[in-house]
Amino acid sequence: MAVKCVRLSSGEEVIADVTEHENGVTLGTPANIFMQPNGKGQVNVALMPMMPYAEKKEFNFPKSAIVLIFAPSRELYNEYNRLFGSGLVIPTIELDRKQLIQE
């Protein structure tokens, strides 16, 4: 399993723990991705659990319902993991390339 973004044929965009298999795709702990204007002329991304009233947090979709699967940005991945996953985030580390090069 891996955290990925999925665009469904319904137009929904979801981030979830994705498992691809012969019959389709299983989305574990999926969250809908929404765009929200922040009032400053910019857009923020918001996550909301997909079907929060469902007993199980795993949903199977046929291949025909999947338009696209792609890796999320680091920021979106971290936010999903913070809210719905283990809570671990991937830090952003800036390296000084001059210190990495040794002659």
Buried (B, 14 or more C-beta within 10 A) or exposed (E): EEBBBBBBEEEBBBBBBBBBEEEBBBBBBBBBBEEEEEEEEEEEBEBEBBEEEEEEBEBEBEEEBBEEEEEBEEEBBBBBBEBBBEEEBEEEEEEEEEEEEEE
